[in-house]
Amino acid sequence: MSTQNRNDGTARVIPNWQNCIDCGACEVACQRTWDLPAESNRIQVVALAHGTEDETNKPMQCYNCTDAPCIDVCPTEALSYSGTETVRVNADLCIGCHYCGVGCPFGAPQYPDATVPEAEESEPLGARGNGLMDKCTTCEPRQEVGLEPACSSECPTDALLFGTPDELAEKMDEDHVSQPFDEESARIVFGDDADKVITEE
């Protein structure tokens, strides 16, 4: 089982596009696990090429990029890397300016308006409401006890892959998963490990 602080790289969740059936199980799992309000979408299934014969669904969440543009553009230093090299937001520093939303090429930052009831987290990750930036946390508390993120563990069609770059590359090769990133995006997400994940078409 992958955990967040492996020697072979940061563990992430990435999409397996061709397997997504837009069932919403990932969204429900995330909201239920972290007591999030309905308007909070730390993960969201979006339709690409909507209304055409090429329409497909893609689960979208934060990839905790190695070279995170959101951190670079944040004017208050509310975004930073955690000790496990994942991207965290400090609600005390966030001013809800949306710069990170503009800077992120993946649409991960969100700004839920509702207050959030007290969750099971002993120290809630992210801003979680009040118009401040919130995003996927890759379920670090679950990883700390050897569990996968809620979204990937409950996806009924294996449309979400979880692991370190080496593990993801192995899964993609075994299951013949289509490349979810172009080269530029892969460099942002995986940095020097991008070559492990980029597959030959």
N, C-alpha and C positions, 0 to 999 in steps of 0.2 A: 504494500500500500504506500503510495506516495505521501510525503508530508512536506510542509512548507520550507524546511531549511535543509534540503538535501545538498550534498557536496557537488552533485552533478547539475545544479541549477535550480532556479525558482520554479515551483510547480504552478501551472496555470490551467484555466479552462479555455478551450478553443472549440469552435463549431465544426461539426461534421454536416455540412450543408445538405447533402443529398438524403440524409436520414430524418430531417426535421419535418414533422407533419402538423405543426402549428397547434399542438394539443394544449399548450399552456401549462404543462406539468412543471416545467422549470420555474415559471413565474410563481405558481402557487407554492411550490416547495420553498422558494426563497422568502416569500412573504410570511408563510406559516412559521418557518424556522426562526425568523428574526422579528416576529410581531410587527411587520411593516404595514402601513396603511395601504388601501387599495391603489392610491395614486402614486405609490412608490414603486419604481421599476428598476431595481438593481440589475435585473435581467429582463429583457423584453424580446419577444419574437416579432420580427419585422418582415414585411413582404418586399421582395426585390422584383423589379420588372412587373409591378402589379397590373393585372388586367391583360397581360399578354401571354402567349403560349410558353414563354420562358419564365413565367412567374415561379418564384421559389421562396421558401421561408428560411430565415436565418436568425438563430438566437444571438442576441447582442448583449454583451456585458463588458466590464472593464477587463483588459488583458494585463494590467499591472506591468506596463511596458518598461523594458530596460532603459530606453531613452525616451522617457515620458514627456511629451510636449506640454501636458497640463502643468507639470511642475515648473517648466521654463517660463510660462506666461503668467503664473499666479503672482499678483502684485503684493500680497501680504505674507507670502511664504506659508500659507495654510496647507499646502501640499508638499509632502516630502516622502522619502523612502523609509520604510520601517527597517527594523533589524533583520527582517527576512527578505529585504529587497522588493517588497510590494509597496504600492503607492497608497498612502494614507492621507486623510483630510482631517485637519484640526478645526473643529467647529468653533472654538474660541477665537480663531484667527480668520475664518472665512467670512467674507462680507457679501456673498451672493452676487458677485459682479458678472458672472458667467464667462469670464475670460477663458477659464479652463474648458468650457463647453465649446468655445470657438476654436481653441487650440487642439482639442482631441479629434483625431481623424476617424474615430470609431463611435462617436456619439455616446460615450459612457457616462459623462457627468449628467446629473439630473438635479432638480431643485424642488423637491416636494414641499408644499405649503403647509400641510397638516402637521400638528404635533403628533408624536408617536408614543403610544403607551409604553410603560416600562417593560423591557424585554428580558429574555433570559440571560443576555450578555451581562457579565459583571461590570465590564467597562465597555459600553456601546461603541462600536467602530463606526466612523463616519458621522455626518451631521444629522441625518435621519429626519429632517423636517425644518419648518420655519423659513423656507425659501433659501436655505443654505445648500451648498453642494453636497450630494450624497452619491454613492456608487457602490458597486460590488466590492466586497472585502475578501473574496475567495474563501469565505468561511474559515478564517484562520483558527477560531476556537475549535471547530470540528477537526481541522487538520492536526491540531495539537494533541488530540486523543485518537489519532489514527483513522479518522473518517474522511471521506471525500466531501467536497462541497455539496450542499443539498441539491443544487440543480442537476449536476452530472450524475449523482447517485440515484436520483429519482426519474431521470429521463427514460421513458419506456422504449425508445428506439435508438439509443446510443448516439444521439445527435450532438452530444457534448462530450468532449474528450478531456480528461484531466491527467496531468503529469508534468514531469520535467521535460526539457527539450528532447533528451534522449528517449524518454518513454513515449512522448508524443510522436516522435519520428517512427518508432517501432510500431505503434498502434496504427498510424496512417499507412504505413507500408503493408502491414498484415491485412488490414481491412480495405485497402485500395481507396483510401479517403481522398477526395479531391482537395487540391491545395486551397486553403481558405484565405491566403494572403498573397499579394504580389510581393516582389522583392523589396520594394521600399517599405511597405507596411511590416514585413517580416523583420527588417532591420530595426524598426522602431520598437517592435514588441520584444524580440529576442536578442538584439544586439549581436555580439560575436557568435552567438549560438544559432543565428538565423540559418546558416548553411545546413545545420542538422535537420531543420524542419522543412525547408524548401525542397520540394520533391520535383523530379524531372517529369514534365508532361509527356 
